[in-house]
Amino acid sequence: MSFKVVADTGICQGHQLCQGEAPTVFGFDDDADTVVVLDEHPDASLRADVQTAVKYCPAFALSIEEEDRA
């Protein structure tokens, strides 16, 4: 089963902890001071890193949506 990475830029506080956990999935928009999802559908091998980023986001701005893609 694949997954999709979702970021709520409306509540992101710009801590950038997610970039440390999964730098190929999360970027940062300096002008907007918010997270940018670089890869909405990362490889399954990055799932643990993304889950850690979601878990430790201080603003709870990140989530994972399960997808049933064929």
C-alpha positions in Angstrom: 0.0 0.0 0.0 1.4 3.4 -0.9 1.0 6.6 1.1 0.8 10.3 0.5 2.5 13.0 2.5 0.3 16.0 3.4 1.4 19.3 4.9 -0.9 21.9 6.3 1.0 25.1 5.5 -1.7 27.1 7.4 -0.5 25.7 10.7 3.2 25.1 9.9 5.4 27.2 12.2 8.6 26.8 10.3 10.5 24.7 12.7 12.0 22.6 9.9 12.4 19.5 12.0 10.8 17.5 9.2 13.7 18.4 6.8 16.2 16.8 9.3 14.2 13.6 9.3 13.3 13.3 5.6 15.2 15.9 3.5 14.3 14.4 0.2 10.6 14.6 1.1 10.4 17.9 2.9 11.7 21.3 1.8 11.2 24.8 3.1 9.9 28.0 1.5 11.9 30.8 3.1 9.6 33.5 1.8 6.4 31.9 3.2 8.2 30.4 6.3 6.5 27.1 5.7 7.2 23.5 4.8 7.1 22.3 1.2 6.4 18.7 0.3 9.0 17.8 -2.3 7.7 14.3 -2.9 4.0 13.6 -2.1 4.5 9.9 -2.9 7.9 8.9 -1.6 9.3 5.4 -1.8 8.2 3.0 0.8 11.8 2.9 2.1 11.3 6.4 3.4 8.2 5.7 5.3 9.8 5.4 8.7 11.6 8.7 8.2 8.4 10.4 7.2 6.5 8.9 10.1 9.1 10.3 12.5 8.8 13.7 10.9 5.0 13.6 11.3 5.3 12.4 14.9 7.7 15.1 16.0 6.3 18.1 14.1 5.7 20.6 16.9 2.8 22.2 15.0 1.1 18.9 14.0 1.2 20.2 10.4 2.1 16.9 8.8 0.2 13.7 8.1 0.3 10.5 6.1 -2.7 9.4 4.1 -2.9 5.8 3.1 -3.6 5.2 -0.6 -4.7 2.1 -2.4 -3.1 2.7 -5.7 -3.1 0.0 -8.4 
